Amino acid sequence: QVQLVESGGGLVQAGGSLRLSCAASSSIFSANPMGWYRQAPGQQRELVAFITNGGNTNYPDSVKGRFTISRDNAKKTLYLQMNSLKPEDTAVYYCNNYFETWQWGRGTQVTVSS
């Protein structure tokens, strides 16, 4: 079972930036398409960024142009650079493979104040 540990969240003012990291425990990380997900209170978890094992990316319109997903397969680490943050980005952020088959980590809290 792959363990995932997210970090890098925090409290930031609207317009600010954060960089999230997700460390995976297994080298099978490199063979998997990966996603960053978020869950706001009372909301369903949603995918906010996707990257193939080859590095192609995709984003929903809500974050396109503001968020950038990347990966370092040698370090088994996934990143999410978040710029121009908005209060509606406030949520717990998680990573997982695109098929969501690995055990979810604890996530990292991102709070954006207005």
C-alpha positions as a Python dict, from the first residue, in 0.01 Angstrom:
ca = {
    (1, 'Q'): (0, 0, 0),
    (2, 'V'): (137, 339, -99),
    (3, 'Q'): (155, 600, 175),
    (4, 'L'): (98, 963, 81),
    (5, 'V'): (203, 1258, 295),
    (6, 'E'): (89, 1608, 197),
    (7, 'S'): (253, 1925, 328),
    (8, 'G'): (289, 2294, 257),
    (9, 'G'): (-53, 2425, 345),
    (10, 'G'): (-118, 2727, 562),
    (11, 'L'): (-298, 3056, 604),
    (12, 'V'): (-251, 3309, 327),
    (13, 'Q'): (-419, 3630, 219),
    (14, 'A'): (-616, 3647, -103),
    (15, 'G'): (-379, 3695, -393),
    (16, 'G'): (-101, 3505, -221),
    (17, 'S'): (76, 3185, -314),
    (18, 'L'): (149, 2846, -164),
    (19, 'R'): (338, 2541, -283),
    (20, 'L'): (209, 2202, -175),
    (21, 'S'): (409, 1881, -175),
    (22, 'C'): (302, 1519, -167),
    (23, 'A'): (558, 1254, -83),
    (24, 'A'): (485, 896, -189),
    (25, 'S'): (636, 593, -21),
    (26, 'S'): (674, 376, -330),
    (27, 'S'): (849, 400, -664),
    (28, 'I'): (530, 291, -837),
    (29, 'F'): (448, 662, -803),
    (30, 'S'): (639, 725, -1125),
    (31, 'A'): (417, 489, -1325),
    (32, 'N'): (92, 648, -1222),
    (33, 'P'): (-103, 951, -1336),
    (34, 'M'): (-154, 1167, -1029),
    (35, 'G'): (-401, 1422, -907),
    (36, 'W'): (-441, 1693, -649),
    (37, 'Y'): (-782, 1699, -489),
    (38, 'R'): (-949, 1930, -242),
    (39, 'Q'): (-1242, 1909, -8),
    (40, 'A'): (-1407, 2212, 146),
    (41, 'P'): (-1635, 2181, 450),
    (42, 'G'): (-1969, 2033, 349),
    (43, 'Q'): (-1850, 1975, -7),
    (44, 'Q'): (-1749, 1668, -205),
    (45, 'R'): (-1385, 1608, -281),
    (46, 'E'): (-1295, 1747, -623),
    (47, 'L'): (-1002, 1708, -859),
    (48, 'V'): (-813, 2035, -908),
    (49, 'A'): (-510, 1923, -1107),
    (50, 'F'): (-402, 1617, -1302),
    (51, 'I'): (-67, 1506, -1441),
    (52, 'T'): (17, 1198, -1644),
    (53, 'N'): (326, 993, -1570),
    (54, 'G'): (474, 1163, -1877),
    (55, 'G'): (405, 1514, -1750),
    (56, 'N'): (94, 1622, -1942),
    (57, 'T'): (-137, 1830, -1724),
    (58, 'N'): (-500, 1933, -1705),
    (59, 'Y'): (-703, 2159, -1478),
    (60, 'P'): (-1066, 2254, -1424),
    (61, 'D'): (-1162, 2607, -1522),
    (62, 'S'): (-1183, 2709, -1156),
    (63, 'V'): (-804, 2691, -1113),
    (64, 'K'): (-671, 2705, -1469),
    (65, 'G'): (-403, 2970, -1504),
    (66, 'R'): (-351, 2990, -1127),
    (67, 'F'): (-246, 2636, -1025),
    (68, 'T'): (42, 2435, -1167),
    (69, 'I'): (94, 2066, -1098),
    (70, 'S'): (434, 1905, -1140),
    (71, 'R'): (614, 1592, -1035),
    (72, 'D'): (964, 1469, -957),
    (73, 'N'): (959, 1095, -1015),
    (74, 'A'): (1310, 1049, -877),
    (75, 'K'): (1198, 1202, -549),
    (76, 'K'): (856, 1034, -564),
    (77, 'T'): (704, 1374, -500),
    (78, 'L'): (409, 1562, -646),
    (79, 'Y'): (380, 1941, -627),
    (80, 'L'): (107, 2200, -661),
    (81, 'Q'): (203, 2563, -707),
    (82, 'M'): (-96, 2780, -624),
    (83, 'N'): (-92, 3147, -719),
    (84, 'S'): (-352, 3423, -702),
    (85, 'L'): (-531, 3235, -428),
    (86, 'K'): (-896, 3314, -359),
    (87, 'P'): (-1106, 3255, -46),
    (88, 'E'): (-1298, 2987, -238),
    (89, 'D'): (-973, 2787, -262),
    (90, 'T'): (-996, 2723, 112),
    (91, 'A'): (-1005, 2347, 164),
    (92, 'V'): (-805, 2045, 270),
    (93, 'Y'): (-583, 1941, -18),
    (94, 'Y'): (-497, 1578, -90),
    (95, 'C'): (-303, 1388, -350),
    (96, 'N'): (-371, 1044, -493),
    (97, 'N'): (-329, 856, -813),
    (98, 'Y'): (-587, 955, -1074),
    (99, 'F'): (-789, 639, -1007),
    (100, 'E'): (-798, 718, -633),
    (101, 'T'): (-696, 365, -543),
    (102, 'W'): (-432, 446, -283),
    (103, 'Q'): (-507, 518, 77),
    (104, 'W'): (-580, 885, 131),
    (105, 'G'): (-336, 1080, 343),
    (106, 'R'): (-429, 1337, 605),
    (107, 'G'): (-417, 1620, 358),
    (108, 'T'): (-292, 1971, 418),
    (109, 'Q'): (-516, 2262, 513),
    (110, 'V'): (-517, 2569, 292),
    (111, 'T'): (-698, 2874, 425),
    (112, 'V'): (-727, 3189, 217),
    (113, 'S'): (-845, 3501, 397),
    (114, 'S'): (-1018, 3786, 219),
}
